[in-house]
Amino acid sequence: MNIVYLNGNYVPLGQACISPLDRGFMFGDGVYEIIGIYRGKLVSSREHLLRLQQSSKAIKLPLKVSIKHWEDIFYELIKRNRAENKNKYIYLQVTRGVDKKRTHIFPKGRVRPTVFVMLGDVHPPSYDELSKGYSAITRNDIRWSYCSVKSIALLANVLASQEAEGHGATETIFIHNNYALEGSNSNLFVVKNKVLITPPKSKRLLGGITREIILKLAKQLKISCKVRNITKQELFDVDEIWVSSAVRDIMPIIKLDNKLVGKGKVGPVWEQMQQAYQEYKVQQT
C-alpha cells in the first residue's frame, strides 16, 4: 500500500484528497522538491530543503518548517512504506493552500499551505544502459523568466519532454538568446578538451543539487572545470554532453538533433564522474 503525507496525516494515496479551490490545482501556485533515497537513506536532503525555502520565499509563500521536521516526515514515510533498504525518491509539494474563491490575488488572512509528500519508484539505468548513451534535441526556451524557482507550473517542461519523446530522445535542451541553459528536467554539462563546462546559475535555470555535487566531485578529481555560458553552436563541437538530476543521476548524451556528439559514444570524463558519483551516494548512506 502506498502511504502518503497530506497536511499532517499519513493516508493511503487513494484516500488523499484536496479541494478543487486549492491554488496549486487552480494556478500552479506552489513549489516542490524531489530528493533521492538510496538504500533507504536521503541523499543531500538538507541542500534540497534549503532550495525549497529559497523557492517558497521567491513566491512569497512563508514556510516555517525546520529541516528536521521535514526529514522526520520523510523517514516516517520510508518506514510506513517499508522502503528502509530501497532506492526511491521523495516528492514534496507545497501550495499556497485553499482559497474561498478563484482569484489571482493572494488569499487574505491566514491560509494554511497544502503540504503533500509521497515516495516514488526510481529505476536508474544500469551502467551498461548508461554506457550506450542517449539522444537529446534542442528547442527555444518557452518557459517563464524565473526558472530558478522550482515551481509546480511545469507545462512548458511537460511539452518539451513530450516532444523529445516523439523524436525518440531522452531530453530537450532549452536555448535562450542562442545560449544553452538546461534540460527540460535536468542540468547541462559539456566536456571540451577534458574541460568540464556548465552554464552559470541565473534566473533562467534551476541551480541543481546534483549539479553542485558534480562540481564538487570535479574539484576532488582534479578535473578542470569552468562555469560559463555555452552557445548553441558549441553544443555541436564538444567531446561530451551530460544531463543530471536527482532522479536521473548523470546521463551521457551521444546524439543531439540527430548529430553525433564527439565520437558518438560515452567519453572518459563521464566514466570518471559516473564512478565518483556512485561512490558519493554510497558514502552518503
C-alpha positions in Angstrom: 0.0 0.0 0.0 1.3 3.4 -1.0 1.2 5.7 2.1 1.5 9.4 1.6 1.6 12.5 3.8 -1.1 15.2 3.4 -1.5 18.1 5.8 -0.3 16.3 8.9 -1.9 12.9 8.1 -0.4 9.7 6.8 -3.0 8.1 4.5 -3.2 5.7 1.5 -2.7 7.5 -1.7 -6.3 6.7 -2.9 -7.7 8.5 0.2 -5.6 11.7 -0.2 -7.9 14.5 -1.4 -7.6 18.2 -1.9 -10.1 20.9 -2.6 -10.7 22.0 -6.2 -10.1 25.5 -4.9 -6.6 24.7 -3.9 -4.3 27.3 -5.5 -1.9 24.6 -6.7 -4.8 23.0 -8.6 -6.1 26.3 -9.9 -3.0 28.2 -10.7 0.1 26.0 -10.2 0.7 28.3 -7.2 3.3 26.3 -5.3 6.8 24.8 -5.2 8.2 21.4 -5.0 11.4 19.3 -4.4 12.5 15.8 -5.4 15.0 14.1 -3.1 16.7 10.9 -3.9 16.6 7.9 -1.5 19.5 5.5 -1.8 19.2 2.2 0.3 16.6 3.8 2.4 18.6 7.0 3.2 18.1 10.5 2.0 20.7 11.9 -0.4 21.6 15.6 0.1 18.2 16.3 1.7 19.5 19.5 3.5 20.5 21.1 0.3 17.2 20.3 -1.3 15.2 21.7 1.6 17.3 24.9 1.7 16.4 25.3 -2.0 12.7 24.7 -1.1 13.0 27.6 1.3 14.5 29.8 -1.4 11.7 28.9 -3.9 9.0 29.5 -1.3 10.5 32.8 -0.4 10.7 33.8 -4.0 6.9 33.3 -4.5 6.1 34.9 -1.1 4.9 31.7 0.4 6.0 31.6 4.1 7.2 28.2 5.3 8.1 27.9 9.0 9.2 24.3 8.9 12.5 23.1 10.1 14.7 20.7 8.1 14.5 18.2 10.9 10.7 18.3 10.8 10.7 17.6 7.0 13.2 14.8 7.4 11.1 13.2 10.2 8.2 13.1 7.8 10.3 11.6 5.0 11.7 8.9 7.2 8.3 8.1 8.6 7.1 7.6 5.0 10.1 5.4 4.3 9.2 3.3 7.4 5.4 3.1 6.6 6.1 2.1 3.0 8.7 -0.5 4.1 11.4 1.2 2.0 14.2 1.1 4.5 16.6 -0.6 2.1 15.2 0.5 -1.2 16.1 3.1 -3.8 13.2 5.6 -4.1 12.6 9.3 -4.3 10.7 11.8 -2.2 8.3 14.2 -3.9 7.4 17.2 -1.7 4.9 19.8 -2.9 3.7 22.9 -1.0 1.0 25.1 -2.4 -0.4 28.4 -1.1 -3.5 26.5 0.1 -7.2 26.6 -0.3 -9.0 29.9 -1.0 -12.7 30.8 -0.7 -13.0 31.7 -4.3 -11.0 31.7 -7.6 -8.9 34.9 -7.7 -5.4 35.7 -8.7 -4.8 37.8 -5.6 -3.3 36.0 -2.6 -5.9 34.9 -0.1 -6.4 37.5 2.7 -5.9 36.4 6.3 -4.3 33.2 7.5 -4.4 30.4 4.9 -2.9 27.0 5.7 -0.5 25.8 2.9 -1.2 22.4 1.4 1.6 20.0 2.0 1.8 16.8 0.1 4.7 14.2 0.3 4.9 10.8 -1.4 7.5 8.2 -2.2 8.1 7.3 -5.9 9.8 4.5 -7.5 13.1 5.2 -9.2 14.8 2.9 -11.7 18.1 4.5 -12.5 19.7 3.0 -15.7 22.4 0.4 -15.1 26.0 1.2 -16.1 25.5 -1.0 -19.2 22.4 1.1 -20.2 24.1 4.4 -19.4 27.2 3.4 -21.4 25.1 3.1 -24.6 24.3 6.8 -24.3 21.2 8.8 -25.0 19.7 11.3 -27.5 18.5 14.8 -27.0 17.0 17.7 -29.0 17.3 21.4 -28.7 14.4 23.8 -28.6 13.8 27.5 -27.9 13.0 28.1 -24.3 9.3 28.9 -23.9 9.3 28.9 -20.1 8.8 31.9 -17.7 11.6 34.1 -16.6 12.1 32.7 -13.1 13.3 29.2 -13.7 15.4 29.4 -10.6 12.2 28.9 -8.7 11.2 25.2 -8.5 7.6 25.9 -9.4 4.9 23.2 -9.9 3.8 25.1 -13.0 5.6 22.8 -15.4 3.5 22.9 -18.6 6.4 24.1 -20.8 8.6 21.4 -19.4 5.9 18.8 -20.0 5.5 19.8 -23.6 9.3 19.8 -24.1 9.6 16.3 -22.6 6.8 15.1 -24.8 8.4 16.5 -27.9 11.7 14.8 -27.0 9.8 11.5 -26.6 8.2 12.0 -30.0 11.6 12.3 -31.6 12.9 9.2 -29.8 15.1 11.3 -27.5 15.5 11.4 -23.7 15.8 15.1 -23.1 15.1 18.6 -24.6 17.9 21.2 -24.1 16.4 24.7 -23.8 18.0 27.5 -25.8 17.6 31.2 -24.9 19.2 34.0 -26.9 21.5 31.4 -28.6 22.7 30.1 -25.2 22.1 26.5 -23.9 20.6 26.6 -20.4 19.5 23.3 -19.1 17.3 20.3 -20.0 13.5 20.1 -19.5 14.2 18.3 -16.2 17.9 18.3 -15.8 21.1 20.4 -15.7 23.5 20.6 -18.5 27.3 19.8 -18.7 29.6 19.6 -21.7 33.2 18.5 -22.0 35.7 20.0 -24.4 39.4 19.1 -24.4 38.9 17.4 -21.0 37.5 20.6 -19.5 34.1 20.3 -17.8 31.8 23.3 -18.6 28.3 24.1 -17.2 26.2 27.3 -17.6 26.2 29.7 -14.6 23.3 29.9 -12.2 20.8 32.6 -13.1 17.0 33.2 -13.1 16.9 31.4 -16.4 17.8 28.0 -15.0 17.5 25.9 -11.8 20.5 25.5 -9.6 20.5 21.7 -9.4 21.7 19.9 -6.2 23.2 17.1 -8.3 24.9 19.9 -10.4 26.6 21.2 -7.3 27.7 17.7 -6.3 29.2 17.2 -9.7 31.1 20.4 -9.4 32.4 19.4 -6.0 33.5 16.0 -7.3 35.2 17.5 -10.3 37.3 19.6 -7.9 38.2 16.5 -5.9 39.1 14.5 -9.1 41.2 17.5 -10.3 39.0 17.8 -13.4 39.4 21.2 -14.9 36.0 23.0 -14.7 34.5 26.2 -16.0 31.2 27.8 -15.2 30.3 29.9 -18.2 27.8 30.4 -20.9 27.6 27.8 -23.7 26.3 28.8 -27.1 24.1 26.5 -29.2 26.8 26.2 -31.8 29.3 25.0 -29.2 27.0 22.0 -28.3 27.8 20.6 -31.7 31.5 20.9 -31.3 32.1 19.3 -27.9 33.5 15.9 -26.9 30.8 15.0 -24.3 27.4 16.2 -23.2 25.7 15.1 -19.9 22.4 15.9 -18.2 22.0 15.5 -14.5 19.2 15.4 -11.9 18.4 13.8 -8.5 16.4 11.0 -10.2 18.4 10.6 -13.4 21.9 10.8 -11.9 24.3 11.6 -14.8 23.1 10.7 -18.3 25.5 10.9 -21.2 24.1 12.4 -24.4 25.8 10.9 -27.5 23.4 12.3 -30.2 22.0 15.8 -30.3 19.4 16.8 -33.0 20.3 13.6 -34.8 24.0 14.6 -34.9 26.7 12.6 -33.1 28.3 14.2 -30.0 32.0 13.8 -30.2 32.8 10.2 -31.3 29.2 9.2 -30.8 29.9 7.2 -27.6 30.3 8.0 -23.9 33.5 9.8 -23.0 36.3 9.2 -20.5 35.4 12.2 -18.3 31.8 10.9 -17.9 33.2 7.4 -17.0 35.3 9.0 -14.3 32.5 11.2 -12.9 30.0 8.4 -13.0 32.1 6.2 -10.8 32.8 9.1 -8.4 29.1 9.9 -8.2 28.1 6.3 -7.4 30.7 6.2 -4.7 29.4 9.5 -3.3 25.9 8.1 -2.9 27.3 5.1 -1.1 29.2 7.4 1.3 26.0 9.4 1.9 24.2 6.3 3.2 
